[in-house]
């Protein structure tokens, strides 16, 4: 019988048939060492060597390359045979929400949209970049050590059992004597790190000048060093939350850098409080004014309340 044929009760086992008819799995680095003429389908468990975690790959008929089966062919969602009608997709996901705080009106704090907390000499102003005209919310600590400014956006609660994506763009004015938090359910930077369910990016120059990823699952919290230094340039950061994986994790992308993955204390249940959906919080640790320019915030998530 052929190597690709189905097993029968009398089929003799062999290394060759087992390799071609069973699912091999491992890191991208390991999978790239396999002879593709002797394997058919493999699963990647760790992103490396050009292969991506949780993607399924098929060896081509010539045994020369891996074909990514996890990549869906382009489609327009214009009909039931083209990925499903777009309206039907929305109907099937009534609790999915895209909170995009990027418009000019979203970057004004003079009203009541954003909740504001000030400590000591901290202030908050609306800012327009003199070079590009780009709008931002400017957090200022003032020149007293311990000065702080925090903004948070109250909105429909986030369901931590579902996947979500948090994005923001920020510019910090210095790389010394400051601390900054930005994320979902994050603590004020003036407060002790709590176990309240959350995930957020942060920097603290008392530790070093790198971006960190913090998460808490309700029982404990932890922070992990991304190894990527922050500077005083604009940077876009994206955090992807995967609570439903066998090993729940959060991935953080910093600018055009590679992904940083965290698997400790990832929240998998519960919801945010209405008043603390997303937050940006800045403080200083020396008698000098430090600033954070928040250019925009976006959160795509599944809500957790009585919406049908």
Buried (B, 14 or more C-beta within 10 A) or exposed (E): EEEEEEEEEEEEEEEEBEBBBEEBBBBBBBBBEBEBEBBBBBBBBBBBEEBBBEBBBBBEEEEEEBEBEEEEEEEEBEEEEEBBBEEEEEEEEEBBBEBEBBEEEBBEBEEEBBBBBBBBBBBBEEBEEEEEEBBBBBBBBBBBBBBBBBBBBBBBBBBBBBBBBBBBBBBBBBBEBBBBBBBBBBBBBBEEBBBBBBBBBBBBBEEEEBBBBBBBBBEEBBBBEBEBEBEEEBBBBBBBBBBEEEEBBBBBBBBEBEBBBBEBBBBBEBBBEEEBBBBBBBBBBBBBBBBBBBBBBBBBBBBBEEEE
